[in-house]
Amino acid sequence: MSNDLWDKPIELMIESSDHFRCVGSSRDAMAFLMTSWPSKRGKSFSAARRACLAALDGKIAGATAKLAFVRAADEAGILKR
């Protein structure tokens, strides 16, 4: 298994802007996408899910999965800025 840790974790807002969750790897991102994502619809959500799976399979770089995850989080309105 390749090391899928990201260089810097992504902070997400949960439930309200007072609660945060850090996601620091493609594995963590995939778990968050499948269990805690606010809406499992949209192009960015699907792209992030595909990218995280591909990163876990070693088919793409973790940085590519991270970028897709950030785009999806931004689209969902949960990316902490």
Secondary structure as UniProt FT lines:
FT   STRAND          5..14
FT   TURN            15..18
FT   STRAND          19..25
FT   HELIX           26..35
FT   HELIX           43..56
FT   TURN            57..58
FT   HELIX           62..76
//
